[in-house]
Amino acid sequence: MMNKKYRWVVSVAGLTMVATLGLTSCANGTEGANSNAGQNLNVPFGPSSPKAEGPLETVSWMLPGEPTTLDADIDATTPDDMILANTCDRLMQVQPDLSLGKGIASSAEWTDKTHLELTIRQDATFHDGSKVSTADVLWSLKRHAADGAAESDEYQNVVSIDQTADDQITVTTTQPDAIFLQAMAGDGGIVWNPRVIESEGEKFGSPNSESACGGPFKVEDWVPGQHLTLVRNDDYWQKDRVAKTERVVLRWADEAAAINSLTAGEVQGAYFENPGAARPFISNASNLVFQGPSTNAWVGEVTPKGALTDVRLRQALSLAIDREGIAKAAFGGLAMPWKTPVGSGAWGYEPETFKAAYDELEGAPAKPSDADIEKAKALVSEAGIPEGPLVIASNGSSVHNVIAGALTDAAKKIGIETEILAVPEVQYGDFYNDEQLRNSADIWPDVYYISKADPLGFYKNGRSDSARNFVGYSDPEYDKIVDEAYASTDDAERAKKTIELEKKWVGNAIWLPLVATPSTLVMSNQITGAPSSAAYIYYPWAADLGSTKG
């Protein structure tokens, strides 16, 4: 899901400038996920690794998990998105510094408060060589917006989408939508080839389906359980963006295996959700570590299964969690205890305002004090001890095991029994769309991110009708503030509204925030160019890969 926008009458260039300034201020002036947690270890921090000097034939890269589908309207895990980022063009394009650039749309302008006019390039092509038409873009947007589609929440304020000229699409909204355009740089802005999707039917997105995209790479082969190979699109319509690397072989493994593969030289690069995994490479002669800005935060996502539907028990558990312990044990000190469910990389405007509001938040201490524990026990006493154990899900990875242990310890301190539910890593992402699996646990830890540098894009998830509001939190006032914030095209006013939502979210512990993590990249010292920021989720990171030597 995408986020980020600052004016309702503005050029794309203006948007990029404002976003970049905001992120620069945030990176230099605040602590958190946008700060270099590894600064004492001499880890470079910035949007990208050094520019590549020469081409490469083949690069092997490790994904954090096995791909599940390449149909983003069904769902998209991080591995799925890392592939789609390289194979599918979007209306807009997030940049390594998390600013917003042009994509299939050559310009975007709010002509009034409720009409967004998109000018569509007429020179873009799909992988099958056919031209991307304005009608194809219209079809794609309507597919994303359809009821039940994974990206439909990005279109919540959209009334209609119409082709209004040969190269023009007009989006009509119910109100000014301060961040809709940013969603067009995420999966909600992917431009599909409707002829391929209609031909493939239910097969689309599976390992044997045809590509319905255009991008700097295309899928050459996908062998489930083994690898997926990307091959360079030599006919890519953006001639200055043709990839430097001919072929990228993507493999997947758990963290320990990824570390071993990098150490042995079996793969040349990987992004780690757990920054602590990079520690063995900080003084390594063969590999280099880079970190960059991120909106990532590890959270405990709460389900409507049972006990944690009571806000008092959620508040109690949050008060008792040792976040500092999680940061050290799970992330090697390369993460920070965090009070909110989104990292400070989202503070792309009014960063000082967001920082001040963050500092004042209560209810999610870095390390619980005796007073915090006593307050938590009082809340449990008032709510009543749950009849059965609190079920905590874990996929068995080192990070999940540490977090599950920390949640178990927190619950024990306040008199609540727990049990661990083991869920295979390949199935773990299904918690988001499989209600039966979701309701088998009370809470599941996971890393969550937004690609927009605007926290509003996260806090919309607390709306009573949001698909991500799993626990069923309902507050008409919250819903009203979300609408008002979306309509606030003034940065200061939108920040004020968003902070109100933040206070309500944290106060009601809708999800339990744990730690914030910077984007972390490890690469062989023979290759370079990939972004070190969290942009790799939606930016064609592999297209920038190349040799360190000319």
N, C-alpha and C positions, 0 to 999 in steps of 0.2 A: 504494500500500500504506500502511496506516495504523499509527500507533503512539501509545501513551501511556496509562498507568494506574498507580495507586499504592496501592490498597487492595483486598483481596478481599471485604471486607464494608464497603460505603460507599454513601452516596447519591450521586446525580448532582451535587448541589450541593457535596458534600464533595470530589468529584473535581475539580470546577471550581476550588474554592478552593485545593487543594493544587497543581494545575497552574499556576495563576496566580502563586502565591507562588514556585514554583520558577523560572518564567520570569522573574519580576521580579528575583530574585537573580542569575540568569544574565546578564540584560541589563545589570545595573548592576555586576556584579562580575567579569566575565571578558572576555577578548579573543576575537575570532573572528567567526563569521558572525552572532552575535547582537549584536555591537557595531556602532556606526555607523562604518563605514570612511570615510564622507564627512563626518565631524564637522568637519574643518578647512575644508570647503567650505560650511558652514552648511546642510547637508541635514537636514531634520527626520527624526527616527528614532522610530518607535513603531508600535503595532499598526494604526492607521488614520489616514487623512487626516481633516481636519475634517468634521463632520457636515453633510450637505446641508440647505439652507434651503428649497428649493422644488423643484417637479417639472420634468421635461424631456419633450419629445415624442420626440426621437430622439438617440441617441449613436452615433457610429461609433468602433469600437475595433479595435485591431490585435492579432491573435494571433501567437505566435511561429512558427506553422507551420500547414499545412492540416489540418483534422480528418480522421481516417481512419475511425472508427466510433463510434457512440454506444452500443455494447454493451460495457460494461466487463468482462463476463465473457470476452470475446475478447481484449481488450487495451485500454489507454487511454494515449495520449500526453498530454503537457501540454495541447495545444489541446483534445483530447477532454475531459479532466478539467475544463478551464475552462468548457466548455459544460455538462457534466453537473452541475457545481456549482450552476448556476442553474436547471436543469430537473428535477433528480431529488432527492426527499427521501430522507433516510437515517434509520436507527434513532437515531443520535446525530448531533450537529452540532458540528464544530470551530468555534471562535470566532476573531475577529481576533487575540486575544492568544495563540492556539494552545491555549487551554484547551478543555475539553470541555463541551458543553451538551446540552440535550434535543433530540430529534428526534421521529420517529414513536413511539419508546419514551418514555413519560412518566416511567418510573422503571426502574432496573436495580439489582439487588441479588444479591450472591453469598450464597445462603442457607447454603451450607457451602463447603468447599474446592473442590468440583467441580461445583457447580450454580449457574448464573446464571439468575435469574428476571427476565424482561423483561415489563413491563406495556405493552400496546400501546394507543395512543390509538384511539378509535372515531369521531373526528370528522374524520379526514384524508380527502382525496379525491384521485383521479387526475385527469389533464388531461381525460379523457373524462367527468368528472363522477361516476363510480362511486365508492363508498366503498372505502377501504382496509380490508380485513378482516384479522383475525389470521391467517387461512389464507393470505392473499396474502403476508404477511410471512414465514410459514413456508416457502412455496414459494420466495420470493426467497433466503432464507438457504441453502436446500438447493441452489439453482442456483449460488450463489457457491461453495459448498463442494464441488461435484462435481469429480471427477477431471478434470484438464486445464483447468479454469476458471482464468482469470488471477488470481483472488483466493483460490484454494483453499489457498494457503500460510498465509493468515490463520486457517484452520480446522484447522491441523495437530494440535491437541490436542483437537479436538471428537470425541466418541463418538457423540452423538445430538442432534437438535434436534426438540423435540416441542411440540405445542400442549397445554397442561395446564389451560387454562381458557378461557372465551370471550374474554378479553382478555389472555391470558398465554401466553408461550412460555418453555420451560425448555431451556437449553443445558447439556448434560452434557459435561464434559471429563475427560481422563485424569488431570489434575493441576491445581492452581491455575494460572491463566493470567493473569499480571500485566498484560498489555496487550491482551487480546482485545477488551475493550469499546471500546478506542480504535480498533480496526479497524472497528468499526461506524459510525464517522464518516467512513470512507473509502469507496472503491468497493465494499468487501466488505460494506457496510451499506446499499447502495442498495435501496430497496423497489420492486420491479417490479410491473407489472400483468400477471399471467400470461396473461390472456385475449388481450391484445394480442400478446404474444410468441408464443403458440401459433398465433394467426391469421396473423401475419407470417411465421413460419417462418424460413428462411435470409435472408430480406430484412431482418429486424430489425436495426436499427442503421445501415442504409444511408441515403443522402440522401432516398429516397422512402418510408421506412417511417413508420408511425404512432408517436406517443409512447406509451411504456409507463411513464411516470413521473407524478409530481405535484410541482410546484415553483413558485416565483414567476414563472418564465418558461416558455414552450414554444417549440419551433422552428416558425417561420412558413414559412420556406423555406430550402433549402440547395442552392446551385448550385455543384457541384464546380469548383474552379479559380477561383472568383470571390468568393462571400460566403456567410455563413449569418446569417439574421436571427432574433433572439429577440423575441417579443412578450409583453408583460406578461399574466400570468394574473390577470385581474380577479376571478376567483372563488376565488382562493387561500384555502385553509382557515385559514391563519394571518393573520387580518385585519390584525394590527399589523405584518405583514411584507410586505404588498402593495407591490410595487416603486414607486419614485417616477418611474421612467422608463418611458415607454410602449413604446419599441422600441429594441433595441440591434442595430446592424448590425456583424457581425464580419467583418473581412477578415484576410488573412494575407500576410506578405511577409518577406523577409530583413531583417536588422537595418538595413542602410543605407537600404532603402526605407521601413522603419518610421520611421526618424529623419526622412527627407525628408517623409513624409506628416504627421507631427506638426508639423514646422516650417511646412509649407504650410497647416496647419489642415484637411487632408483627413480626419483622424481626430482624436479628442479624448483618446485615452488608450491606454496600452500598459504591460504589465509586461515588463521586460527581463531575460532570463537573464544577460545581460552587463551588469553595473552600469556599466561604462565607457561604454556607449551613452548614458547619461544626462548625461554631462558637458556636451554642447553646450547643455543646457537649464537648467543651474544658474544662469546669469545671464540667462536668457531672460525677456522681459517677458510673453510669451503663455502659457508653460507652467511648471508647477511640478514639482519632483522630491521624492519621498518615499521613505524606506527603512524597512525593518522586519525583525524577527527571522526567521530562516530556518534550515532544516536542510540547505540546498543545499550540495553540494560537487561540484566538477568532479573527475572521476576518469578513469583509464585502465582500462577494463574488458578483462580478459584472456580470451582464448579458448583452446580446446584444440587450435588449429590445428597448433602445432609447437613452436618453440623455447621459448616462455615457459611451457610446461608444466614446465620445470625451474625450481624455486624459486630457485636461485642466480642465474639470469639475470634473473628478476623483481626480486630484491633488488638486483642490480647496477644495473639500469636505474633503479630508484627512487632509489638513492644519487646518481645522476648528473644528475637532473632539476633545472633551475634554476626552482624554483617562484616565487621572488621576481620573476624575469624575466617569467614568465607573468602574474603579478598586475599588473605594470606595463604590459606590452605589450598584453595582451588585455583588461584591465579598467580601464585608466586609473588604477590605484592604488586603485580602489574594491573590491578583493578582497584577501584575505590568503593568503599561503602556508600550506598546511594539511597536517597530518601524518596525518589520519584521513579515511575516506571519508564522514563525515557531519558537518555543521556543528554548532556549539555551541548552536544553537537547539534541539537535541535534549536538552540538559542540563536537563530540566524538574524534576529533583530532584537532591539531592546535588551541586550545581554546583561547589562548591569541591573536592570529591573528584575529579570528572571533570577539572577544570582541572589539578589537581596531577598526575594520571595522564597527561594529555596532555603536560604540560611534560617529563615523563621519557621520553617515547617517542623511539626512535631509528630510523633507517632511511629517513626521509623529510625530509632537510634542506631549509631554506628556500633556501639557496644552497650547492651542494656545495663543500666545501673540497678542498684537494689530497689530504688524507688520505682523504676520502670517495671520490674518484676512484681512488686507489690500491687501496682496499679493493674497489671495484667491479671493477677490472681483475683483481684476484686471483680474485674469484668467477667471472668470465668464463673465466679461464685454467683454473680447476678444472673448470668445466662443459664447456668447449670452445666454440669459435666456431661459431655456427649455420652450417649448410651454405648456406642461402639467405638472402636479405634478410628483415629483420623488416618485416612488412606493417602499416602504420599507416593506419587509416581516417580519412577527413575528409569532412564534408559541404560543404566549401567556404566556410563562413561565416568571418568574420574571427576569431572566437574559436577555432574548430577549426583554422584555418590556423596560428595562433600556437602552439597546443598541439602540433599535428603537427610543426611546426618545432622546438619545444623537445624533443620526444621524439626527433626525428631527430638533433639536436645532442647529446643525452645519449648516444644509442647510438653515435654517431661517436666520442665521447670515450673510450669503453671498447672500441672496436674492432669494433663490430657494424654491418653494412650495413643500410640500410633502403630501403623504397620506400613511396610514398603511394598508397593506394587511394581514388579519388574515388567517393563514394556520394551520389546526389541527396538533398537534404534531406528530401523527402517520403517517401523510403524508409528514411532513417537509423534511425528508431525501430524498424524491423523487425529490427534486430540482436537485440532481446530475445526474439523468438519465431520467427525464421526461421533454423534451424540452418545451412542452406546458405550464407546470407549471412554469418552469424556466423563460420563457418569459412573465409571468404575472407580474413580479416584475423587478425593476431596480437593486436592491441589496438585498441580504438576508444574515443576520448575522448567523454565525455558528462557532462551535469550530472545528478546523482541526488539525490533528496530522499525524506524520509519525512514523514508528516504527524503523527506521534506524537512528543511531547517525551520520548522514551525511546530511547537509542541501541540498546537491545536489539532494537528493531524493525528495525534495520538489520543487526546482527551475526548475526541468525538466518540471513542469506543465506550464511553460511559453513558451514552444516550440509552434510554429505556428500550429503544427499538434496534440497537446495534447488534450485529451478529457476533461481535467480540465481547459483549456484555454477558459473559457466560453465567455469572452468579445471579443474574436477574435484578441488579440494582435498579431502582426506579425512583426518580425524583423529577417532577415536572419543572422545578426551578433549574435543575441541571440542564434539562433538554432546552429550556428557554435560553440559557446562557450560551450553549453551543450555537444555537441559531444566531444569536446576537453577535457572537465572536466571528462567525463566518461572514457576517454582513459588515464587519468592522474593517474597512480598508485602511484606516489610520493605524499605524504600527503601535503607538502608545496605547490606544484604546483597545486594540485586539490583545495586546499583552496583558492589560488589566483584566479583561474577560477571561483569558486563558488561565491566568493565575487563580481566579475564582474557581475554575474547574479543577485545577491542580489541588487546591485546598480541600475541595469536596472529595476528590478521588482518594487522596492520601488519608484524609480523615475517616473515610468509610472503608478504607483498605479493600477497594474493589479487586485489585490485584495487589500482592505484597511485593514492594520493591526490595531488591537485595543489593546488587552491585552494578556499577557502570563500567564498561570496558572499552578501551580504544580499539580501533581497527588494528590488527596485527598481521604482518606479512613476513614470511621467510622465503628467501630465494637463494639459489646458487649464485656465487659471485661471478659466474660466467654470463648471467642474463640480467636484464634490468628493464625498466620502463613501466611496469605495472603500477596502478594507483595504490597508495598505501592507506588511503581513506576508505570509509565504508561505501564509497561510490561503486565499488566492484559488484555490488548487488544488482545494479541497473546500468552501469556504464560498461562498454565493451573493453574490458580490461585486457583481454588476450591480444587485442589488436595493437596495443602499445608495447607488447613484449618483443624484445630483440636481444642481440648480443651486446655485451659491454665493449666489444672491439669492432671497429669499423671495417 
